[in-house]
Amino acid sequence: MAEVAIWNHYGTDTIPARPFISATIAAKRAEIEALESRLVAGVFAGKLTEEKALGLLGAYIQREIVAQINTFFPPENAESTIRKKGSSKPLIDTKQLVGSIRYELR
């Protein structure tokens, strides 16, 4: 799935770029920064562990990326793709890609 995500995010010779990760981060930058501030304050106040705070941030960004994909991500699919998969909605076919969006703490 990582390869499929990369192909769709950056595009290929036959697939237009649909940068669903970076576009989501850019669109939600203010919300992400506000959440980061609240989480850091929670860690410093002893109300959250670092791991819990990072997990909450990861879960938020994961949800926002999935929501971005599910709403619609231009450009539209080509007519040949629409005929093949029966849908004009980009990045959604088997829902395997959207179901694979995850975060990982390291």
SULDAWO-V857329 format. One record per backbone hydrogen bond with DSSP energy under -1.0 kcal/mol. CO is the residue of the C=O (numbers start at 1). NH is the residue of the N-H. E is the energy in kcal/mol with one decimal. If there is no record, write none. Layout:
CO|NH|E, CO|NH|E
This chain:
1|5|-2.6, 2|6|-2.4, 3|7|-2.9, 4|8|-2.3, 5|9|-2.8, 6|10|-2.7, 7|11|-1.9, 8|18|-3.0, 15|12|-2.7, 18|20|-2.9, 19|23|-2.6, 21|25|-2.3, 22|26|-2.4, 23|27|-2.5, 24|28|-2.2, 28|32|-2.9, 29|33|-2.8, 30|34|-2.3, 31|35|-2.4, 32|36|-2.8, 33|37|-2.2, 34|38|-2.1, 35|39|-2.7, 36|40|-2.8, 37|41|-2.3, 38|42|-2.1, 39|43|-2.2, 40|44|-2.8, 41|45|-2.1, 42|47|-2.3, 42|48|-1.4, 43|46|-1.3, 49|53|-2.4, 50|54|-2.7, 51|55|-2.3, 52|56|-2.3, 53|57|-2.1, 54|58|-2.8, 55|59|-2.5, 56|60|-2.0, 57|61|-2.4, 58|62|-2.5, 59|63|-2.4, 60|64|-2.2, 61|65|-2.3, 62|66|-2.3, 63|67|-2.5, 64|68|-2.2, 65|69|-2.3, 66|70|-2.6, 67|71|-1.7, 68|72|-1.5, 78|82|-2.5, 79|83|-2.5, 80|84|-1.9, 81|85|-2.9, 82|86|-2.3, 88|77|-1.1, 89|92|-1.1, 95|99|-1.8, 97|100|-1.4
